[in-house]
Amino acid sequence: MKDRIIEKLLYKIAALLVVCGVLACFLNSSESYFGLHLILSGLITGVIAIFLYMKYENELEQKRAALKEKKSLKKR
């Protein structure tokens, strides 16, 4: 099994960006949108990680289906 290091790293980065963004929003009372930009980038990073994981799972499912079909053809 291939270890999913990239997705795990992206999830951690996304969580860190969101937490830092929330802190920046509360601590920085100016009209700067820096905190909101951090939150948005964290959410986008999380979505990218989810899509990468979905791609990985889809490829696994296709391999399983091909193996199952190959086994069923051999039994005939």
C-alpha positions in Angstrom: 0.0 0.0 0.0 1.2 3.4 -0.9 1.4 5.8 2.1 -0.7 8.9 1.6 1.9 11.4 2.9 0.9 14.2 0.6 -2.7 14.2 1.6 -1.8 14.1 5.3 0.6 17.0 4.9 -2.0 19.0 3.0 -4.6 18.4 5.7 -2.2 19.6 8.4 -1.3 22.7 6.3 -5.0 23.4 5.8 -5.8 23.2 9.5 -2.8 25.4 10.4 -3.9 28.0 7.8 -7.4 28.1 9.1 -6.4 28.3 12.7 -3.9 31.1 12.0 -6.5 32.9 9.9 -9.0 32.8 12.8 -6.4 34.1 15.2 -5.4 36.8 12.8 -9.1 37.9 12.4 -9.5 38.2 16.2 -6.1 39.7 17.0 -5.9 42.1 14.1 -8.8 44.6 14.4 -7.8 46.6 11.3 -9.6 46.5 8.1 -7.1 44.1 6.6 -8.5 40.9 5.2 -5.3 38.9 5.9 -7.1 36.6 8.3 -9.9 35.9 5.9 -7.4 35.2 3.1 -5.6 32.7 5.4 -8.9 31.0 6.2 -9.8 30.8 2.5 -6.4 29.4 1.5 -6.8 26.8 4.2 -10.2 25.7 3.0 -8.9 25.5 -0.6 -5.9 23.5 0.5 -8.3 21.1 2.3 -10.5 20.7 -0.7 -7.4 19.9 -2.8 -6.4 17.3 -0.3 -9.9 15.8 -0.5 -9.8 15.7 -4.3 -6.4 14.0 -4.3 -7.7 11.4 -1.8 -10.8 10.8 -3.9 -8.6 10.3 -7.0 -6.5 7.8 -5.1 -9.6 5.9 -3.9 -11.1 5.9 -7.4 -8.0 4.4 -8.9 -8.0 1.7 -6.2 -11.6 0.9 -6.9 -10.9 0.6 -10.6 -8.0 -1.8 -9.9 -10.2 -3.9 -7.7 -13.0 -4.0 -10.3 -10.5 -5.0 -13.0 -9.1 -7.8 -10.7 -12.6 -9.0 -9.9 -13.5 -9.1 -13.6 -10.3 -10.9 -14.4 -11.0 -13.5 -11.8 -14.5 -14.0 -13.0 -13.3 -14.5 -16.6 -10.8 -17.2 -15.4 -13.5 -19.2 -13.7 -15.5 -19.6 -16.9 
